[in-house]
Amino acid sequence: MTQKISITNYIPADHSELLRLLLVLHSSYFDENAPKQFQELRQEKSMKSSYENYLTGIEKNKDDTWKILVAKTLSGKIAGFIIGSISEDEELVLGNIGRLEDWFVEPEFRKEGTGLVLYNELEKWFKSKGCKQVTSGTWEGNDLSISAHKKAGFFISEITFSKKI
Ligand SMILES: CC(C)(COP(=O)(O)OP(=O)(O)OC[C@H]1O[C@@H](n2cnc3c(N)ncnc32)[C@H](O)[C@@H]1OP(=O)(O)O)[C@@H](O)C(=O)NCCC(=O)NCCS
């Protein structure tokens, strides 16, 4: 069933729910879907403290180079979120670069356009900050992510190789 969703800026009251969703994305979704060899290379010592530190770091960021947008239902439940950051490569003509860091919609809210609305809002923010390109990444085989990126206008650019030694 399609529910009314609104996109808002992250507020500190969203912290614990956002942390939970970050862990769902990087823990259960990753464990269920990423290739086993890749999981081994990305295994973290403590997922919870890694993402607590990540989120706290974004909250403390004062130079407006990070953005978290959340998609909320009318009752205030977080249905999804997107996180972006901005960096500068002085050597490039299009060197003001937006990075799509994390993008997640809860399974029950997927395929209703929420993911694209979140991305389009983030892209508006990137443009307002002078970004001329956006980069993002996922692992090979994350078809949901690949099709959503293509729908949002991305093309596949680089390929990364990994090997355990
Ligand atoms: C990627 C994600 C955020 C998209 O959220 P969403 O709310 O489902 O996205 P939308 O409904 O706006 O759909 C956007 C497009 O993604 C693609 N898509 C979404 N669900 C899909 C599915 N089940 N199968 C194939 N393509 C799908 C479609 O191209 C879709 O556009 P369309 O409906 O017009 O065909 C969501 O699927 C998700 O959380 N995936 C798991 C986490 C993940 O992989 N995140 C990205 C990490 S880099």
The ligand as an ORCA input file, in Angstrom:
! r2SCAN-3c Opt
* xyz 0 1
  C      18.074      1.223     -3.543
  C      16.825      1.605     -2.734
  C      17.197      2.671     -1.700
  C      15.759      2.133     -3.675
  O      14.623      2.474     -2.892
  P      13.126      2.415     -3.469
  O      12.274      3.253     -2.590
  O      12.725      1.002     -3.677
  O      13.338      3.101     -4.883
  P      12.219      3.608     -5.892
  O      10.881      3.030     -5.543
  O      12.349      5.079     -5.999
  O      12.684      2.887     -7.219
  C      13.725      3.441     -7.967
  C      14.122      2.475     -9.059
  O      14.915      1.441     -8.512
  C      14.676      0.246     -9.255
  N      14.092     -0.747     -8.362
  C      13.510     -0.551     -7.168
  N      13.112     -1.732     -6.656
  C      13.455     -2.676     -7.539
  C      13.308     -4.101     -7.586
  N      12.722     -4.788     -6.580
  N      13.804     -4.766     -8.649
  C      14.409     -4.102     -9.647
  N      14.542     -2.747     -9.678
  C      14.095     -2.067     -8.631
  C      13.724      0.588    -10.356
  O      14.450      0.989    -11.500
  C      13.000      1.757     -9.743
  O      12.409      2.603    -10.668
  P      10.960      2.224    -11.269
  O      10.110      1.784    -10.105
  O      10.492      3.479    -11.897
  O      11.213      1.110    -12.228
  C      16.234      0.341     -2.021
  O      15.989     -0.649     -3.001
  C      17.137     -0.239     -0.964
  O      17.110      0.165      0.195
  N      17.924     -1.262     -1.329
  C      18.749     -1.971     -0.378
  C      19.934     -1.156      0.089
  C      20.814     -0.733     -1.048
  O      21.215     -1.505     -1.889
  N      21.132      0.571     -1.052
  C      22.043      1.156     -1.996
  C      23.375      0.915     -1.460
  S      24.576      1.659     -2.480
*
